[in-house]
Structures are given as C-alpha cells and as structure tokens.
Amino acid sequence: MADYIGYKNKDQIGVVPFALIVKGAITVLPAIIPWISNVFKHPAKDAIKIIDNIKPQLASSEARERLGLVLAAAQKISPDARDVMAEKLFLWYKLNYPNDYQILLPQDKEYYNNFLATGIQTQPDGNNFYANSQRAMFTNDEINYNATPVLAASNVLSTVTKSTANWILYGGIALALFLILKKK
C-alpha cells in the first residue's frame, strides 16, 4: 500500500517498540548490574557474624593465640566494614583483655599496631574508624612492658626516628615551597 502519514502496516505493529525496549535494556544493564549485586551485600552484618563466631574461642585461648585469632578474623572482614572491625573487634579485644600486653611479646604488639596503622593509612575514615583503631593500639609502655632493656631502647629509638624523619620530610617540603614561592 501507499506510504503516507498515519499509515501502519499490520505486520510491523509492535516491532519498533520491542526493538526500543531491547536497546534500552542493553544500554541500562551495565548500570543496573552493580546496583543489583550491592543489594545483596551486607558487610557490617557479615563482619559482626565473623566477630561473634570468634569471641567464644578468644575466651578459652592464651594471650598470643587470642591475638592471632583477632588478626585472622580481621583479615576475613570486608574493608567496607572497617569501622565495625575497629570498634567491635579490635577495640573490644583491647577493652576485654586489658592484661594481654603483659604476656605478649613486643613483636606481637608491634605487628598488631602496624596492622591497625596500615588500615588507618590506606582506608578512608568513617564512623570513628580512625579513632577506634588508635584507641585499640598498644601504647609504647605496653609494647615495652616485658621487653629486654636493649629491645625497649630500640623500640623507643625507632618511634623517635620515625617521627623525626617525618618532621624532617615536612620541613624539607616547606623549605622547598618557601624557596619556590620566594622566587615569584
């Protein structure tokens, strides 16, 4: 028949709309897939489940084994639940086993602190993640509690050297910026 405005061939009715629907679905699908997969994730809930499962084992463990279990559980927790890990695992451990520092080796306590410090340096803050991680760390006095005098002095020197090195680096950067800006 003749092609004129308003004429529709009976055989082609519904073909164009279906093609548009398929094209639209293909266009939108890449944006929908990540959203759908995130709907089923519950990092905080999963973290709490891991922590709750480990707590009975902690009660019947020696200090060193307890610390190892805490660190092993932390590695199973998603980085998306880092705030839950800091508060409900690390800080909880530190508050519920306050005398473990007297039994643990200085190296164990340093490893634990480094684990927490690495999280602070590599992950964004949120829900007091930084503050709880820092509160859960062993203090220098706790780290050096049962250290030999040589090791205790080494730990103190290491801490001073790290902080001094940072100040020297910051000072060098400030001096370089001052000199660059002074030339202008």
C-alpha positions, -999 to 999 in steps of 0.1 A, spaced: 0 0 0 10 36 -2 33 52 24 15 82 39 14 98 73 -5 78 99 -5 45 79 7 14 97 13 -19 82 -4 -46 103 27 -69 100 51 -43 116 30 -32 145 49 -38 178 83 -44 161 97 -9 167 86 -6 204 102 -41 211 135 -30 195 135 1 215 129 -19 247 158 -42 239 181 -14 230 171 5 262 177 -26 284 211 -32 268 220 4 275 208 4 311 220 -31 320 257 -21 328 244 5 353 219 -19 369 242 -49 374 265 -33 401 234 -20 419 218 -54 420 250 -71 432 253 -45 460 218 -51 472 227 -85 485 259 -74 502 259 -67 540 295 -61 550 287 -49 585 263 -77 592 289 -102 578 316 -86 600 295 -89 631 288 -126 623 326 -133 620 333 -114 652 306 -132 672 318 -165 660 354 -158 671 345 -145 706 339 -179 723 373 -191 710 390 -160 725 378 -166 760 394 -200 761 427 -191 744 461 -179 757 471 -143 750 493 -150 719 467 -173 704 440 -148 712 458 -120 694 464 -143 664 427 -152 663 418 -115 664 441 -107 635 429 -137 615 393 -127 619 401 -91 609 416 -104 576 382 -121 568 363 -89 573 355 -67 542 372 -33 540 337 -19 537 331 -29 573 364 -14 586 345 7 612 328 -24 626 361 -42 627 378 -14 646 351 -10 672 336 -44 676 368 -65 672 400 -45 679 387 -21 705 365 -48 721 396 -70 723 417 -43 739 390 -35 765 381 -71 773 416 -84 776 435 -54 791 462 -75 806 473 -94 774 500 -68 769 518 -82 799 522 -117 783 525 -108 746 559 -104 730 569 -68 720 570 -80 683 534 -93 686 522 -60 699 541 -41 672 527 -63 645 492 -57 659 498 -19 660 512 -20 624 481 -38 612 459 -11 626 482 17 614 482 3 579 444 4 579 444 40 591 468 50 563 452 31 535 415 33 542 392 63 545 378 73 578 341 67 586 321 60 618 351 66 640 373 41 622 405 61 628 397 70 665 387 34 674 417 20 657 441 43 675 423 36 709 427 -1 702 465 1 697 490 -8 724 508 22 739 546 24 739 546 15 776 525 -16 769 547 -26 740 579 -23 761 563 -39 793 582 -72 791 609 -62 766 646 -66 773 663 -32 780 680 -33 746 648 -40 728 629 -14 748 655 12 739 654 1 703 616 5 702 618 40 717 645 49 693 625 35 664 595 56 673 616 87 678 634 81 645 601 77 626 586 108 640 618 128 635 621 115 599 585 128 592 593 162 606 625 164 585 605 155 554 578 180 562 604 207 569 621 199 536 588 202 517 580 235 535 615 249 527 612 239 490 578 256 488 591 287 505 620 289 481 598 283 451 573 309 462 600 334 471 614 334 435 580 346 422 
